[in-house]
Each structure stands twice: as structure tokens, then as C-alpha cells.
């Protein structure tokens, strides 16, 4: 955890970097987005794979709710794919 003074300095350095070298800052930002997107995609795949086991273990209603949530997640990921790719 940074102190308030250190946080202020960090924000100032970040702001100066963004202003002085926007191309470098954009590359760093896109890398972070790519990693976050890969983790989100991996989590989604694992949850889809767990759906049959959850249905058997907890019943059809739970499986149906699980499936609806995952379908909503898949639709939102597809809709906003440019943000996390």
C-alpha cells in the first residue's frame, strides 16, 4: 500500500509518461487488457466445463441458473470483445 504522497508521485509519473510517450503507454495498456481477456476467457471455459458436474451435484434448477449466467457472460464477452482482446 502506498502512502498518499507516494500515490500522488506515482500518478504524476504516470501522467507525465502518458503525455511524453503515448505510444509506449498504449502498448502497456493493450498488454494488460490482453492478459485480462485471456484469464476471463479461460475462466469462462472452465465454468462451462463445470456445468454438467454442477447440474448433477446440485440439481437441474441450479444447472439451469448456471447455464443462463454463463450464456449471459458469453454474450457480453462477444459483444464487448474489443475491450478485452
Buried (B, 14 or more C-beta within 10 A) or exposed (E): EEEEEEEEEEEEEEEEEBEEEEEEBEEEEEEEBEEEBEEEBEEBEEBBEEBEEBBEEEEEEEBEEBBEEBEEBEEEBEEEEEEBE
